[in-house]
Amino acid sequence: MTIASIRDVVADLKRRFGNIGPEDMCDALGVIIKRLPMGRKSSDCKGFFMRQSRIQIIFLNSDLPRRIQIIILYHELGHAVLHGDRATECQFHDFALFDETSLYEYEANIFAAEYALPDDEVLEQLNDDRSFFNAAHALDVPPELLDFKFRVLKRLGYALNP
């Protein structure tokens, strides 16, 4: 999928269901969320998405801080929406936050950045003479997620200097 098509998918979801959080979006789409302890080490599983018998389930590592769980949920929701039909062939396990080793992971990261970070809020932070990391802090997101949004905005033609 292209960045433009992922943006269109996110815009369509927000148009259909309103600007609701990822937990409510999962509920609206019939995606089950299960929180399980999976460890706190950086090498431990952060979350994963699977589909079995047409039932879509996102598993989240309950040992992670709540804010990180929300970011992981945005990402796994991306898998559900963008790749749900492929989840019977393979499950999407995330051991690294913001992994870019596969096209599916990259697309889920773009989805998460698009869903979590509205253009106007990001542009306001980045144009408010803040450093990139201060903008991420002000937006309450990991810098890696802001980096994905930053790439999207640059691809759209915005002249941004971190």
URBELQUI-V768428 format. One record per residue. N is the residue number from 0. SS is DSSP state (H for helix, E for strand, - for the rest). PHI is phi in whole degrees, 0 to 359 (* if undefined). NEAR is the number of other C-alpha atoms within 12 Angstrom. Layout:
{{N:SS:PHI:NEAR} {N:SS:PHI:NEAR}}
This chain:
{{0:-:*:19} {1:-:271:19} {2:H:301:28} {3:H:299:18} {4:H:290:17} {5:H:293:29} {6:H:301:33} {7:H:296:19} {8:H:298:26} {9:H:297:35} {10:H:300:22} {11:H:296:17} {12:H:299:28} {13:H:292:22} {14:H:292:13} {15:H:287:14} {16:H:244:18} {17:-:87:16} {18:-:273:20} {19:-:262:21} {20:-:290:22} {21:H:294:37} {22:H:293:27} {23:H:292:22} {24:H:294:29} {25:H:301:30} {26:H:299:18} {27:H:297:20} {28:H:269:23} {29:-:78:20} {30:-:267:30} {31:E:278:29} {32:E:248:34} {33:E:239:23} {34:E:255:26} {35:E:225:19} {36:-:290:19} {37:-:231:23} {38:-:104:19} {39:-:245:18} {40:-:287:14} {41:-:298:15} {42:-:273:14} {43:-:282:21} {44:-:297:28} {45:-:270:39} {46:E:171:42} {47:E:200:40} {48:E:240:46} {49:E:213:34} {50:E:229:28} {51:E:218:20} {52:-:52:11} {53:-:66:16} {54:E:262:19} {55:E:259:32} {56:E:226:33} {57:E:251:42} {58:E:256:34} {59:E:243:40} {60:E:285:35} {61:-:287:25} {62:-:281:22} {63:-:279:26} {64:-:302:16} {65:H:306:17} {66:H:297:20} {67:H:291:25} {68:H:301:34} {69:H:295:34} {70:H:297:40} {71:H:298:47} {72:H:297:46} {73:H:304:44} {74:H:297:47} {75:H:292:53} {76:H:298:52} {77:H:302:42} {78:H:300:41} {79:H:299:42} {80:H:283:38} {81:H:274:35} {82:H:233:30} {83:H:306:30} {84:H:286:21} {85:H:267:20} {86:-:290:28} {87:-:283:19} {88:-:279:13} {89:-:208:17} {90:-:265:26} {91:E:255:39} {92:E:255:30} {93:E:242:35} {94:-:258:24} {95:-:241:22} {96:-:287:33} {97:-:64:35} {98:-:293:24} {99:-:239:19} {100:-:284:15} {101:-:223:14} {102:H:299:19} {103:H:298:33} {104:H:293:34} {105:H:300:33} {106:H:297:38} {107:H:295:47} {108:H:293:43} {109:H:297:45} {110:H:303:45} {111:H:300:44} {112:H:295:43} {113:H:294:42} {114:H:288:39} {115:H:278:39} {116:-:235:38} {117:-:297:25} {118:H:309:26} {119:H:297:17} {120:H:293:22} {121:H:293:37} {122:H:298:28} {123:H:299:19} {124:H:293:28} {125:H:288:30} {126:-:267:20} {127:-:269:18} {128:-:60:15} {129:-:259:20} {130:-:289:18} {131:H:304:29} {132:H:289:21} {133:H:293:21} {134:H:296:30} {135:H:300:29} {136:H:297:19} {137:H:297:21} {138:H:277:28} {139:-:61:23} {140:-:227:30} {141:-:297:29} {142:H:304:26} {143:H:298:28} {144:H:291:39} {145:H:297:40} {146:H:298:29} {147:H:298:34} {148:H:295:41} {149:H:301:33} {150:H:298:26} {151:H:298:34} {152:H:296:29} {153:H:295:18} {154:H:297:16} {155:-:279:16} {156:-:104:10} {157:-:288:18} {158:-:270:15} {159:-:244:25} {160:-:236:18} {161:-:292:23}}
